[in-house]
Amino acid sequence: MDDDLRNCPVCGRVFSYTGLLTVCTVCQNTEDAIYARIRQCIVEHPGANLLDVARETGIDGAIILRFIREGRLRT
């Protein structure tokens, strides 16, 4: 089986695309850490809105919205 090598759309590194990850493992690990921070904030502050979570975590609201659109977070 031939590897499908691609450039990571976030950082430009070359990675072996398998269909499961659309970014390199370094960027995926970073994204997983960001998700964990957002999730922890939501658990600690039930009822917090997007602006509250963005302010509390320091994570851009656009990233939080993307996670909501992807179904990783529920409103």
Predicted model as a PDB file, atoms N, CA, C, CB and O in Angstrom, pLDDT in the B-factor column:
MODEL        1                                                                  
ATOM      1  N   MET A   1       0.846  -1.189   0.000  1.00 48.00           N  
ATOM      2  CA  MET A   1       0.000   0.000   0.000  1.00 48.00           C  
ATOM      3  C   MET A   1       0.884   1.242   0.000  1.00 48.00           C  
ATOM      4  CB  MET A   1      -0.959   0.004   1.225  1.00 48.00           C  
ATOM      5  O   MET A   1       1.777   1.364   0.838  1.00 48.00           O  
ATOM      6  N   ASP A   2       0.650   2.149  -0.915  1.00 57.00           N  
ATOM      7  CA  ASP A   2       1.415   3.386  -0.995  1.00 57.00           C  
ATOM      8  C   ASP A   2       0.877   4.388   0.003  1.00 57.00           C  
ATOM      9  CB  ASP A   2       1.375   3.967  -2.416  1.00 57.00           C  
ATOM     10  O   ASP A   2      -0.334   4.542   0.159  1.00 57.00           O  
ATOM     11  N   ASP A   3       1.794   5.071   0.681  1.00 71.00           N  
ATOM     12  CA  ASP A   3       1.391   6.131   1.595  1.00 71.00           C  
ATOM     13  C   ASP A   3       0.975   7.349   0.798  1.00 71.00           C  
ATOM     14  CB  ASP A   3       2.529   6.484   2.573  1.00 71.00           C  
ATOM     15  O   ASP A   3       1.572   7.676  -0.228  1.00 71.00           O  
ATOM     16  N   ASP A   4      -0.045   8.004   1.280  1.00 88.00           N  
ATOM     17  CA  ASP A   4      -0.484   9.253   0.693  1.00 88.00           C  
ATOM     18  C   ASP A   4       0.139  10.363   1.532  1.00 88.00           C  
ATOM     19  CB  ASP A   4      -2.060   9.361   0.643  1.00 88.00           C  
ATOM     20  O   ASP A   4      -0.356  10.686   2.612  1.00 88.00           O  
ATOM     21  N   LEU A   5       1.225  10.945   1.031  1.00 93.00           N  
ATOM     22  CA  LEU A   5       1.904  12.001   1.755  1.00 93.00           C  
ATOM     23  C   LEU A   5       1.259  13.336   1.423  1.00 93.00           C  
ATOM     24  CB  LEU A   5       3.407  12.020   1.420  1.00 93.00           C  
ATOM     25  O   LEU A   5       1.007  13.660   0.262  1.00 93.00           O  
ATOM     26  N   ARG A   6       0.999  14.100   2.479  1.00 93.00           N  
ATOM     27  CA  ARG A   6       0.391  15.419   2.311  1.00 93.00           C  
ATOM     28  C   ARG A   6       1.091  16.417   3.208  1.00 93.00           C  
ATOM     29  CB  ARG A   6      -1.121  15.380   2.622  1.00 93.00           C  
ATOM     30  O   ARG A   6       1.788  16.056   4.156  1.00 93.00           O  
ATOM     31  N   ASN A   7       0.888  17.671   2.885  1.00 95.00           N  
ATOM     32  CA  ASN A   7       1.361  18.733   3.752  1.00 95.00           C  
ATOM     33  C   ASN A   7       0.238  19.085   4.724  1.00 95.00           C  
ATOM     34  CB  ASN A   7       1.814  19.982   2.927  1.00 95.00           C  
ATOM     35  O   ASN A   7      -0.924  19.197   4.336  1.00 95.00           O  
ATOM     36  N   CYS A   8       0.603  19.257   5.985  1.00 93.00           N  
ATOM     37  CA  CYS A   8      -0.371  19.653   7.000  1.00 93.00           C  
ATOM     38  C   CYS A   8      -0.902  21.034   6.632  1.00 93.00           C  
ATOM     39  CB  CYS A   8       0.264  19.655   8.438  1.00 93.00           C  
ATOM     40  O   CYS A   8      -0.111  21.942   6.377  1.00 93.00           O  
ATOM     41  N   PRO A   9      -2.220  21.213   6.597  1.00 91.00           N  
ATOM     42  CA  PRO A   9      -2.782  22.506   6.247  1.00 91.00           C  
ATOM     43  C   PRO A   9      -2.545  23.574   7.319  1.00 91.00           C  
ATOM     44  CB  PRO A   9      -4.256  22.361   5.996  1.00 91.00           C  
ATOM     45  O   PRO A   9      -2.721  24.764   7.059  1.00 91.00           O  
ATOM     46  N   VAL A  10      -2.148  23.153   8.513  1.00 91.00           N  
ATOM     47  CA  VAL A  10      -1.910  24.104   9.599  1.00 91.00           C  
ATOM     48  C   VAL A  10      -0.462  24.575   9.619  1.00 91.00           C  
ATOM     49  CB  VAL A  10      -2.270  23.475  10.943  1.00 91.00           C  
ATOM     50  O   VAL A  10      -0.198  25.777   9.621  1.00 91.00           O  
ATOM     51  N   CYS A  11       0.486  23.622   9.633  1.00 95.00           N  
ATOM     52  CA  CYS A  11       1.897  23.981   9.813  1.00 95.00           C  
ATOM     53  C   CYS A  11       2.763  23.736   8.590  1.00 95.00           C  
ATOM     54  CB  CYS A  11       2.461  23.220  10.959  1.00 95.00           C  
ATOM     55  O   CYS A  11       3.875  24.258   8.514  1.00 95.00           O  
ATOM     56  N   GLY A  12       2.276  22.947   7.622  1.00 94.00           N  
ATOM     57  CA  GLY A  12       3.030  22.673   6.414  1.00 94.00           C  
ATOM     58  C   GLY A  12       3.915  21.440   6.463  1.00 94.00           C  
ATOM     59  O   GLY A  12       4.518  21.075   5.454  1.00 94.00           O  
ATOM     60  N   ARG A  13       4.006  20.778   7.639  1.00 95.00           N  
ATOM     61  CA  ARG A  13       4.814  19.559   7.727  1.00 95.00           C  
ATOM     62  C   ARG A  13       4.236  18.479   6.811  1.00 95.00           C  
ATOM     63  CB  ARG A  13       4.881  19.049   9.191  1.00 95.00           C  
ATOM     64  O   ARG A  13       3.030  18.431   6.566  1.00 95.00           O  
ATOM     65  N   VAL A  14       5.116  17.622   6.316  1.00 95.00           N  
ATOM     66  CA  VAL A  14       4.676  16.483   5.524  1.00 95.00           C  
ATOM     67  C   VAL A  14       4.262  15.377   6.496  1.00 95.00           C  
ATOM     68  CB  VAL A  14       5.805  15.994   4.540  1.00 95.00           C  
ATOM     69  O   VAL A  14       4.965  15.095   7.466  1.00 95.00           O  
ATOM     70  N   PHE A  15       3.113  14.756   6.221  1.00 93.00           N  
ATOM     71  CA  PHE A  15       2.654  13.649   7.058  1.00 93.00           C  
ATOM     72  C   PHE A  15       1.984  12.600   6.192  1.00 93.00           C  
ATOM     73  CB  PHE A  15       1.685  14.145   8.152  1.00 93.00           C  
ATOM     74  O   PHE A  15       1.567  12.874   5.066  1.00 93.00           O  
ATOM     75  N   SER A  16       1.888  11.408   6.729  1.00 91.00           N  
ATOM     76  CA  SER A  16       1.262  10.298   6.018  1.00 91.00           C  
ATOM     77  C   SER A  16      -0.245  10.341   6.271  1.00 91.00           C  
ATOM     78  CB  SER A  16       1.868   8.928   6.468  1.00 91.00           C  
ATOM     79  O   SER A  16      -0.705  10.056   7.377  1.00 91.00           O  
ATOM     80  N   TYR A  17      -0.993  10.692   5.256  1.00 89.00           N  
ATOM     81  CA  TYR A  17      -2.450  10.801   5.372  1.00 89.00           C  
ATOM     82  C   TYR A  17      -3.072   9.414   5.306  1.00 89.00           C  
ATOM     83  CB  TYR A  17      -3.031  11.711   4.256  1.00 89.00           C  
ATOM     84  O   TYR A  17      -2.836   8.657   4.364  1.00 89.00           O  
ATOM     85  N   THR A  18      -3.869   9.092   6.315  1.00 84.00           N  
ATOM     86  CA  THR A  18      -4.525   7.781   6.366  1.00 84.00           C  
ATOM     87  C   THR A  18      -6.035   7.891   6.222  1.00 84.00           C  
ATOM     88  CB  THR A  18      -4.188   7.077   7.666  1.00 84.00           C  
ATOM     89  O   THR A  18      -6.729   6.877   6.143  1.00 84.00           O  
ATOM     90  N   GLY A  19      -6.540   9.106   6.190  1.00 82.00           N  
ATOM     91  CA  GLY A  19      -7.978   9.295   6.127  1.00 82.00           C  
ATOM     92  C   GLY A  19      -8.584   9.582   7.485  1.00 82.00           C  
ATOM     93  O   GLY A  19      -9.697  10.099   7.576  1.00 82.00           O  
ATOM     94  N   LEU A  20      -7.854   9.247   8.548  1.00 83.00           N  
ATOM     95  CA  LEU A  20      -8.354   9.493   9.897  1.00 83.00           C  
ATOM     96  C   LEU A  20      -8.004  10.887  10.380  1.00 83.00           C  
ATOM     97  CB  LEU A  20      -7.802   8.464  10.858  1.00 83.00           C  
ATOM     98  O   LEU A  20      -8.851  11.582  10.942  1.00 83.00           O  
ATOM     99  N   LEU A  21      -6.769  11.300  10.168  1.00 82.00           N  
ATOM    100  CA  LEU A  21      -6.323  12.628  10.580  1.00 82.00           C  
ATOM    101  C   LEU A  21      -6.123  13.484   9.341  1.00 82.00           C  
ATOM    102  CB  LEU A  21      -5.013  12.549  11.415  1.00 82.00           C  
ATOM    103  O   LEU A  21      -5.562  13.031   8.343  1.00 82.00           O  
ATOM    104  N   THR A  22      -6.582  14.714   9.411  1.00 84.00           N  
ATOM    105  CA  THR A  22      -6.417  15.623   8.277  1.00 84.00           C  
ATOM    106  C   THR A  22      -5.279  16.601   8.507  1.00 84.00           C  
ATOM    107  CB  THR A  22      -7.707  16.385   8.017  1.00 84.00           C  
ATOM    108  O   THR A  22      -4.982  17.430   7.646  1.00 84.00           O  
ATOM    109  N   VAL A  23      -4.635  16.505   9.678  1.00 90.00           N  
ATOM    110  CA  VAL A  23      -3.471  17.327  10.005  1.00 90.00           C  
ATOM    111  C   VAL A  23      -2.374  16.405  10.531  1.00 90.00           C  
ATOM    112  CB  VAL A  23      -3.831  18.440  11.056  1.00 90.00           C  
ATOM    113  O   VAL A  23      -2.634  15.236  10.817  1.00 90.00           O  
ATOM    114  N   CYS A  24      -1.153  16.918  10.661  1.00 94.00           N  
ATOM    115  CA  CYS A  24      -0.050  16.107  11.184  1.00 94.00           C  
ATOM    116  C   CYS A  24      -0.291  15.797  12.665  1.00 94.00           C  
ATOM    117  CB  CYS A  24       1.314  16.839  10.992  1.00 94.00           C  
ATOM    118  O   CYS A  24      -1.135  16.418  13.311  1.00 94.00           O  
ATOM    119  N   THR A  25       0.453  14.843  13.182  1.00 93.00           N  
ATOM    120  CA  THR A  25       0.250  14.433  14.582  1.00 93.00           C  
ATOM    121  C   THR A  25       0.610  15.538  15.561  1.00 93.00           C  
ATOM    122  CB  THR A  25       1.074  13.195  14.893  1.00 93.00           C  
ATOM    123  O   THR A  25       0.002  15.630  16.627  1.00 93.00           O  
ATOM    124  N   VAL A  26       1.579  16.374  15.228  1.00 96.00           N  
ATOM    125  CA  VAL A  26       1.931  17.488  16.120  1.00 96.00           C  
ATOM    126  C   VAL A  26       0.747  18.448  16.238  1.00 96.00           C  
ATOM    127  CB  VAL A  26       3.194  18.241  15.597  1.00 96.00           C  
ATOM    128  O   VAL A  26       0.375  18.842  17.343  1.00 96.00           O  
ATOM    129  N   CYS A  27       0.162  18.821  15.114  1.00 95.00           N  
ATOM    130  CA  CYS A  27      -0.992  19.725  15.137  1.00 95.00           C  
ATOM    131  C   CYS A  27      -2.211  19.047  15.765  1.00 95.00           C  
ATOM    132  CB  CYS A  27      -1.329  20.197  13.712  1.00 95.00           C  
ATOM    133  O   CYS A  27      -2.994  19.700  16.454  1.00 95.00           O  
ATOM    134  N   GLN A  28      -2.374  17.755  15.533  1.00 94.00           N  
ATOM    135  CA  GLN A  28      -3.492  17.029  16.143  1.00 94.00           C  
ATOM    136  C   GLN A  28      -3.345  17.016  17.660  1.00 94.00           C  
ATOM    137  CB  GLN A  28      -3.569  15.585  15.598  1.00 94.00           C  
ATOM    138  O   GLN A  28      -4.329  17.201  18.376  1.00 94.00           O  
ATOM    139  N   ASN A  29      -2.137  16.802  18.155  1.00 96.00           N  
ATOM    140  CA  ASN A  29      -1.906  16.820  19.601  1.00 96.00           C  
ATOM    141  C   ASN A  29      -2.192  18.199  20.185  1.00 96.00           C  
ATOM    142  CB  ASN A  29      -0.464  16.406  19.917  1.00 96.00           C  
ATOM    143  O   ASN A  29      -2.757  18.312  21.274  1.00 96.00           O  
ATOM    144  N   THR A  30      -1.805  19.241  19.466  1.00 96.00           N  
ATOM    145  CA  THR A  30      -2.090  20.607  19.908  1.00 96.00           C  
ATOM    146  C   THR A  30      -3.595  20.843  19.956  1.00 96.00           C  
ATOM    147  CB  THR A  30      -1.416  21.635  18.974  1.00 96.00           C  
ATOM    148  O   THR A  30      -4.110  21.418  20.914  1.00 96.00           O  
ATOM    149  N   GLU A  31      -4.299  20.395  18.915  1.00 94.00           N  
ATOM    150  CA  GLU A  31      -5.744  20.565  18.869  1.00 94.00           C  
ATOM    151  C   GLU A  31      -6.431  19.773  19.986  1.00 94.00           C  
ATOM    152  CB  GLU A  31      -6.283  20.131  17.503  1.00 94.00           C  
ATOM    153  O   GLU A  31      -7.397  20.249  20.582  1.00 94.00           O  
ATOM    154  N   ASP A  32      -5.940  18.584  20.264  1.00 95.00           N  
ATOM    155  CA  ASP A  32      -6.503  17.786  21.360  1.00 95.00           C  
ATOM    156  C   ASP A  32      -6.320  18.490  22.705  1.00 95.00           C  
ATOM    157  CB  ASP A  32      -5.845  16.394  21.400  1.00 95.00           C  
ATOM    158  O   ASP A  32      -7.211  18.451  23.554  1.00 95.00           O  
ATOM    159  N   ALA A  33      -5.169  19.131  22.899  1.00 97.00           N  
ATOM    160  CA  ALA A  33      -4.916  19.863  24.147  1.00 97.00           C  
ATOM    161  C   ALA A  33      -5.841  21.072  24.265  1.00 97.00           C  
ATOM    162  CB  ALA A  33      -3.443  20.315  24.219  1.00 97.00           C  
ATOM    163  O   ALA A  33      -6.341  21.369  25.350  1.00 97.00           O  
ATOM    164  N   ILE A  34      -6.068  21.763  23.162  1.00 97.00           N  
ATOM    165  CA  ILE A  34      -6.992  22.903  23.156  1.00 97.00           C  
ATOM    166  C   ILE A  34      -8.405  22.423  23.494  1.00 97.00           C  
ATOM    167  CB  ILE A  34      -6.976  23.624  21.772  1.00 97.00           C  
ATOM    168  O   ILE A  34      -9.099  23.033  24.308  1.00 97.00           O  
ATOM    169  N   TYR A  35      -8.817  21.335  22.869  1.00 96.00           N  
ATOM    170  CA  TYR A  35     -10.138  20.771  23.145  1.00 96.00           C  
ATOM    171  C   TYR A  35     -10.280  20.416  24.625  1.00 96.00           C  
ATOM    172  CB  TYR A  35     -10.382  19.525  22.275  1.00 96.00           C  
ATOM    173  O   TYR A  35     -11.315  20.684  25.235  1.00 96.00           O  
ATOM    174  N   ALA A  36      -9.236  19.812  25.202  1.00 97.00           N  
ATOM    175  CA  ALA A  36      -9.281  19.419  26.615  1.00 97.00           C  
ATOM    176  C   ALA A  36      -9.434  20.638  27.517  1.00 97.00           C  
ATOM    177  CB  ALA A  36      -8.014  18.638  26.997  1.00 97.00           C  
ATOM    178  O   ALA A  36     -10.162  20.584  28.508  1.00 97.00           O  
ATOM    179  N   ARG A  37      -8.750  21.747  27.184  1.00 97.00           N  
ATOM    180  CA  ARG A  37      -8.889  22.978  27.980  1.00 97.00           C  
ATOM    181  C   ARG A  37     -10.303  23.528  27.901  1.00 97.00           C  
ATOM    182  CB  ARG A  37      -7.892  24.043  27.505  1.00 97.00           C  
ATOM    183  O   ARG A  37     -10.868  23.949  28.910  1.00 97.00           O  
ATOM    184  N   ILE A  38     -10.877  23.524  26.700  1.00 97.00           N  
ATOM    185  CA  ILE A  38     -12.246  24.021  26.530  1.00 97.00           C  
ATOM    186  C   ILE A  38     -13.212  23.142  27.308  1.00 97.00           C  
ATOM    187  CB  ILE A  38     -12.640  24.063  25.033  1.00 97.00           C  
ATOM    188  O   ILE A  38     -14.072  23.642  28.032  1.00 97.00           O  
ATOM    189  N   ARG A  39     -13.070  21.842  27.156  1.00 95.00           N  
ATOM    190  CA  ARG A  39     -13.962  20.888  27.826  1.00 95.00           C  
ATOM    191  C   ARG A  39     -13.879  21.037  29.346  1.00 95.00           C  
ATOM    192  CB  ARG A  39     -13.611  19.444  27.417  1.00 95.00           C  
ATOM    193  O   ARG A  39     -14.905  21.022  30.026  1.00 95.00           O  
ATOM    194  N   GLN A  40     -12.675  21.179  29.876  1.00 96.00           N  
ATOM    195  CA  GLN A  40     -12.494  21.350  31.316  1.00 96.00           C  
ATOM    196  C   GLN A  40     -13.170  22.633  31.800  1.00 96.00           C  
ATOM    197  CB  GLN A  40     -10.997  21.372  31.668  1.00 96.00           C  
ATOM    198  O   GLN A  40     -13.788  22.648  32.865  1.00 96.00           O  
ATOM    199  N   CYS A  41     -13.052  23.695  31.027  1.00 96.00           N  
ATOM    200  CA  CYS A  41     -13.695  24.963  31.388  1.00 96.00           C  
ATOM    201  C   CYS A  41     -15.205  24.807  31.434  1.00 96.00           C  
ATOM    202  CB  CYS A  41     -13.310  26.068  30.394  1.00 96.00           C  
ATOM    203  O   CYS A  41     -15.862  25.320  32.339  1.00 96.00           O  
ATOM    204  N   ILE A  42     -15.751  24.098  30.459  1.00 94.00           N  
ATOM    205  CA  ILE A  42     -17.208  23.895  30.411  1.00 94.00           C  
ATOM    206  C   ILE A  42     -17.665  23.073  31.614  1.00 94.00           C  
ATOM    207  CB  ILE A  42     -17.622  23.189  29.091  1.00 94.00           C  
ATOM    208  O   ILE A  42     -18.717  23.349  32.192  1.00 94.00           O  
ATOM    209  N   VAL A  43     -16.888  22.077  31.987  1.00 94.00           N  
ATOM    210  CA  VAL A  43     -17.229  21.245  33.144  1.00 94.00           C  
ATOM    211  C   VAL A  43     -17.185  22.077  34.424  1.00 94.00           C  
ATOM    212  CB  VAL A  43     -16.265  20.038  33.253  1.00 94.00           C  
ATOM    213  O   VAL A  43     -18.060  21.953  35.281  1.00 94.00           O  
ATOM    214  N   GLU A  44     -16.165  22.925  34.551  1.00 95.00           N  
ATOM    215  CA  GLU A  44     -16.001  23.745  35.747  1.00 95.00           C  
ATOM    216  C   GLU A  44     -16.972  24.920  35.810  1.00 95.00           C  
ATOM    217  CB  GLU A  44     -14.595  24.258  35.818  1.00 95.00           C  
ATOM    218  O   GLU A  44     -17.259  25.432  36.892  1.00 95.00           O  
ATOM    219  N   HIS A  45     -17.474  25.346  34.663  1.00 95.00           N  
ATOM    220  CA  HIS A  45     -18.368  26.509  34.597  1.00 95.00           C  
ATOM    221  C   HIS A  45     -19.620  26.170  33.783  1.00 95.00           C  
ATOM    222  CB  HIS A  45     -17.635  27.730  33.975  1.00 95.00           C  
ATOM    223  O   HIS A  45     -19.793  26.675  32.674  1.00 95.00           O  
ATOM    224  N   PRO A  46     -20.485  25.326  34.325  1.00 92.00           N  
ATOM    225  CA  PRO A  46     -21.697  24.989  33.569  1.00 92.00           C  
ATOM    226  C   PRO A  46     -22.519  26.255  33.288  1.00 92.00           C  
ATOM    227  CB  PRO A  46     -22.556  23.949  34.347  1.00 92.00           C  
ATOM    228  O   PRO A  46     -22.655  27.127  34.145  1.00 92.00           O  
ATOM    229  N   GLY A  47     -23.042  26.329  32.110  1.00 92.00           N  
ATOM    230  CA  GLY A  47     -23.846  27.490  31.732  1.00 92.00           C  
ATOM    231  C   GLY A  47     -23.028  28.628  31.145  1.00 92.00           C  
ATOM    232  O   GLY A  47     -23.591  29.649  30.751  1.00 92.00           O  
ATOM    233  N   ALA A  48     -21.702  28.471  31.078  1.00 93.00           N  
ATOM    234  CA  ALA A  48     -20.869  29.515  30.483  1.00 93.00           C  
ATOM    235  C   ALA A  48     -21.157  29.598  28.986  1.00 93.00           C  
ATOM    236  CB  ALA A  48     -19.357  29.236  30.740  1.00 93.00           C  
ATOM    237  O   ALA A  48     -21.352  28.582  28.317  1.00 93.00           O  
ATOM    238  N   ASN A  49     -21.180  30.820  28.479  1.00 94.00           N  
ATOM    239  CA  ASN A  49     -21.407  30.975  27.041  1.00 94.00           C  
ATOM    240  C   ASN A  49     -20.067  31.018  26.311  1.00 94.00           C  
ATOM    241  CB  ASN A  49     -22.232  32.260  26.745  1.00 94.00           C  
ATOM    242  O   ASN A  49     -19.008  30.939  26.934  1.00 94.00           O  
ATOM    243  N   LEU A  50     -20.122  31.141  25.014  1.00 94.00           N  
ATOM    244  CA  LEU A  50     -18.916  31.113  24.193  1.00 94.00           C  
ATOM    245  C   LEU A  50     -17.922  32.179  24.620  1.00 94.00           C  
ATOM    246  CB  LEU A  50     -19.270  31.295  22.730  1.00 94.00           C  
ATOM    247  O   LEU A  50     -16.729  31.895  24.730  1.00 94.00           O  
ATOM    248  N   LEU A  51     -18.380  33.389  24.861  1.00 96.00           N  
ATOM    249  CA  LEU A  51     -17.471  34.465  25.259  1.00 96.00           C  
ATOM    250  C   LEU A  51     -16.834  34.184  26.613  1.00 96.00           C  
ATOM    251  CB  LEU A  51     -18.213  35.796  25.302  1.00 96.00           C  
ATOM    252  O   LEU A  51     -15.656  34.476  26.817  1.00 96.00           O  
ATOM    253  N   ASP A  52     -17.602  33.622  27.535  1.00 96.00           N  
ATOM    254  CA  ASP A  52     -17.059  33.265  28.846  1.00 96.00           C  
ATOM    255  C   ASP A  52     -15.948  32.229  28.702  1.00 96.00           C  
ATOM    256  CB  ASP A  52     -18.173  32.728  29.765  1.00 96.00           C  
ATOM    257  O   ASP A  52     -14.885  32.360  29.309  1.00 96.00           O  
ATOM    258  N   VAL A  53     -16.202  31.202  27.897  1.00 96.00           N  
ATOM    259  CA  VAL A  53     -15.209  30.132  27.706  1.00 96.00           C  
ATOM    260  C   VAL A  53     -13.968  30.689  27.014  1.00 96.00           C  
ATOM    261  CB  VAL A  53     -15.810  28.961  26.876  1.00 96.00           C  
ATOM    262  O   VAL A  53     -12.846  30.358  27.399  1.00 96.00           O  
ATOM    263  N   ALA A  54     -14.154  31.520  26.010  1.00 97.00           N  
ATOM    264  CA  ALA A  54     -13.022  32.119  25.304  1.00 97.00           C  
ATOM    265  C   ALA A  54     -12.196  32.976  26.263  1.00 97.00           C  
ATOM    266  CB  ALA A  54     -13.512  32.968  24.109  1.00 97.00           C  
ATOM    267  O   ALA A  54     -10.967  32.908  26.254  1.00 97.00           O  
ATOM    268  N   ARG A  55     -12.854  33.768  27.075  1.00 97.00           N  
ATOM    269  CA  ARG A  55     -12.161  34.630  28.029  1.00 97.00           C  
ATOM    270  C   ARG A  55     -11.424  33.798  29.075  1.00 97.00           C  
ATOM    271  CB  ARG A  55     -13.153  35.582  28.712  1.00 97.00           C  
ATOM    272  O   ARG A  55     -10.272  34.087  29.398  1.00 97.00           O  
ATOM    273  N   GLU A  56     -12.069  32.788  29.594  1.00 96.00           N  
ATOM    274  CA  GLU A  56     -11.497  31.951  30.656  1.00 96.00           C  
ATOM    275  C   GLU A  56     -10.298  31.136  30.167  1.00 96.00           C  
ATOM    276  CB  GLU A  56     -12.562  31.012  31.211  1.00 96.00           C  
ATOM    277  O   GLU A  56      -9.320  30.975  30.896  1.00 96.00           O  
ATOM    278  N   THR A  57     -10.370  30.625  28.942  1.00 97.00           N  
ATOM    279  CA  THR A  57      -9.311  29.752  28.421  1.00 97.00           C  
ATOM    280  C   THR A  57      -8.258  30.497  27.606  1.00 97.00           C  
ATOM    281  CB  THR A  57      -9.919  28.669  27.571  1.00 97.00           C  
ATOM    282  O   THR A  57      -7.143  30.005  27.439  1.00 97.00           O  
ATOM    283  N   GLY A  58      -8.601  31.669  27.102  1.00 97.00           N  
ATOM    284  CA  GLY A  58      -7.694  32.385  26.221  1.00 97.00           C  
ATOM    285  C   GLY A  58      -7.688  31.834  24.804  1.00 97.00           C  
ATOM    286  O   GLY A  58      -6.815  32.167  24.001  1.00 97.00           O  
ATOM    287  N   ILE A  59      -8.671  30.985  24.501  1.00 97.00           N  
ATOM    288  CA  ILE A  59      -8.771  30.364  23.176  1.00 97.00           C  
ATOM    289  C   ILE A  59      -9.744  31.170  22.322  1.00 97.00           C  
ATOM    290  CB  ILE A  59      -9.234  28.876  23.285  1.00 97.00           C  
ATOM    291  O   ILE A  59     -10.817  31.558  22.785  1.00 97.00           O  
ATOM    292  N   ASP A  60      -9.367  31.413  21.100  1.00 96.00           N  
ATOM    293  CA  ASP A  60     -10.183  32.196  20.176  1.00 96.00           C  
ATOM    294  C   ASP A  60     -11.569  31.572  20.027  1.00 96.00           C  
ATOM    295  CB  ASP A  60      -9.493  32.303  18.803  1.00 96.00           C  
ATOM    296  O   ASP A  60     -11.706  30.355  19.905  1.00 96.00           O  
ATOM    297  N   GLY A  61     -12.585  32.421  20.038  1.00 96.00           N  
ATOM    298  CA  GLY A  61     -13.967  31.961  19.900  1.00 96.00           C  
ATOM    299  C   GLY A  61     -14.218  31.214  18.603  1.00 96.00           C  
ATOM    300  O   GLY A  61     -15.081  30.337  18.556  1.00 96.00           O  
ATOM    301  N   ALA A  62     -13.482  31.544  17.549  1.00 95.00           N  
ATOM    302  CA  ALA A  62     -13.654  30.857  16.262  1.00 95.00           C  
ATOM    303  C   ALA A  62     -13.279  29.382  16.382  1.00 95.00           C  
ATOM    304  CB  ALA A  62     -12.801  31.533  15.169  1.00 95.00           C  
ATOM    305  O   ALA A  62     -13.898  28.530  15.745  1.00 95.00           O  
ATOM    306  N   ILE A  63     -12.278  29.083  17.187  1.00 93.00           N  
ATOM    307  CA  ILE A  63     -11.881  27.688  17.389  1.00 93.00           C  
ATOM    308  C   ILE A  63     -12.969  26.945  18.153  1.00 93.00           C  
ATOM    309  CB  ILE A  63     -10.533  27.602  18.148  1.00 93.00           C  
ATOM    310  O   ILE A  63     -13.295  25.801  17.832  1.00 93.00           O  
ATOM    311  N   ILE A  64     -13.527  27.600  19.161  1.00 95.00           N  
ATOM    312  CA  ILE A  64     -14.614  26.987  19.936  1.00 95.00           C  
ATOM    313  C   ILE A  64     -15.818  26.740  19.038  1.00 95.00           C  
ATOM    314  CB  ILE A  64     -15.014  27.885  21.135  1.00 95.00           C  
ATOM    315  O   ILE A  64     -16.437  25.678  19.107  1.00 95.00           O  
ATOM    316  N   LEU A  65     -16.151  27.704  18.201  1.00 94.00           N  
ATOM    317  CA  LEU A  65     -17.267  27.534  17.262  1.00 94.00           C  
ATOM    318  C   LEU A  65     -17.012  26.382  16.295  1.00 94.00           C  
ATOM    319  CB  LEU A  65     -17.505  28.828  16.476  1.00 94.00           C  
ATOM    320  O   LEU A  65     -17.932  25.636  15.958  1.00 94.00           O  
ATOM    321  N   ARG A  66     -15.766  26.235  15.849  1.00 91.00           N  
ATOM    322  CA  ARG A  66     -15.439  25.127  14.937  1.00 91.00           C  
ATOM    323  C   ARG A  66     -15.678  23.785  15.621  1.00 91.00           C  
ATOM    324  CB  ARG A  66     -13.968  25.226  14.460  1.00 91.00           C  
ATOM    325  O   ARG A  66     -16.213  22.863  15.006  1.00 91.00           O  
ATOM    326  N   PHE A  67     -15.289  23.670  16.879  1.00 92.00           N  
ATOM    327  CA  PHE A  67     -15.531  22.430  17.614  1.00 92.00           C  
ATOM    328  C   PHE A  67     -17.036  22.164  17.744  1.00 92.00           C  
ATOM    329  CB  PHE A  67     -14.876  22.495  19.012  1.00 92.00           C  
ATOM    330  O   PHE A  67     -17.471  21.014  17.669  1.00 92.00           O  
ATOM    331  N   ILE A  68     -17.817  23.208  17.936  1.00 92.00           N  
ATOM    332  CA  ILE A  68     -19.281  23.048  18.019  1.00 92.00           C  
ATOM    333  C   ILE A  68     -19.820  22.569  16.675  1.00 92.00           C  
ATOM    334  CB  ILE A  68     -19.969  24.387  18.435  1.00 92.00           C  
ATOM    335  O   ILE A  68     -20.615  21.631  16.621  1.00 92.00           O  
ATOM    336  N   ARG A  69     -19.384  23.217  15.581  1.00 92.00           N  
ATOM    337  CA  ARG A  69     -19.832  22.815  14.237  1.00 92.00           C  
ATOM    338  C   ARG A  69     -19.447  21.385  13.892  1.00 92.00           C  
ATOM    339  CB  ARG A  69     -19.257  23.752  13.197  1.00 92.00           C  
ATOM    340  O   ARG A  69     -20.195  20.674  13.222  1.00 92.00           O  
ATOM    341  N   GLU A  70     -18.276  20.973  14.353  1.00 87.00           N  
ATOM    342  CA  GLU A  70     -17.806  19.606  14.084  1.00 87.00           C  
ATOM    343  C   GLU A  70     -18.496  18.571  14.969  1.00 87.00           C  
ATOM    344  CB  GLU A  70     -16.300  19.524  14.285  1.00 87.00           C  
ATOM    345  O   GLU A  70     -18.306  17.368  14.789  1.00 87.00           O  
ATOM    346  N   GLY A  71     -19.296  19.043  15.925  1.00 91.00           N  
ATOM    347  CA  GLY A  71     -20.004  18.124  16.813  1.00 91.00           C  
ATOM    348  C   GLY A  71     -19.173  17.646  17.996  1.00 91.00           C  
ATOM    349  O   GLY A  71     -19.597  16.755  18.732  1.00 91.00           O  
ATOM    350  N   ARG A  72     -18.002  18.226  18.181  1.00 89.00           N  
ATOM    351  CA  ARG A  72     -17.149  17.833  19.305  1.00 89.00           C  
ATOM    352  C   ARG A  72     -17.642  18.439  20.612  1.00 89.00           C  
ATOM    353  CB  ARG A  72     -15.702  18.254  19.047  1.00 89.00           C  
ATOM    354  O   ARG A  72     -17.415  17.882  21.687  1.00 89.00           O  
ATOM    355  N   LEU A  73     -18.321  19.589  20.516  1.00 86.00           N  
ATOM    356  CA  LEU A  73     -18.922  20.239  21.680  1.00 86.00           C  
ATOM    357  C   LEU A  73     -20.396  20.447  21.390  1.00 86.00           C  
ATOM    358  CB  LEU A  73     -18.216  21.597  22.012  1.00 86.00           C  
ATOM    359  O   LEU A  73     -20.796  20.695  20.252  1.00 86.00           O  
ATOM    360  N   ARG A  74     -21.192  20.343  22.434  1.00 79.00           N  
ATOM    361  CA  ARG A  74     -22.621  20.592  22.277  1.00 79.00           C  
ATOM    362  C   ARG A  74     -22.997  21.875  22.987  1.00 79.00           C  
ATOM    363  CB  ARG A  74     -23.451  19.414  22.817  1.00 79.00           C  
ATOM    364  O   ARG A  74     -22.442  22.205  24.035  1.00 79.00           O  
ATOM    365  N   THR A  75     -23.934  22.589  22.415  1.00 66.00           N  
ATOM    366  CA  THR A  75     -24.406  23.831  23.038  1.00 66.00           C  
ATOM    367  C   THR A  75     -25.505  23.528  24.025  1.00 66.00           C  
ATOM    368  CB  THR A  75     -24.904  24.829  21.980  1.00 66.00           C  
ATOM    369  O   THR A  75     -26.037  24.441  24.657  1.00 66.00           O  
TER     370      THR A  75                                                      
ENDMDL                                                                          
END                                                                             
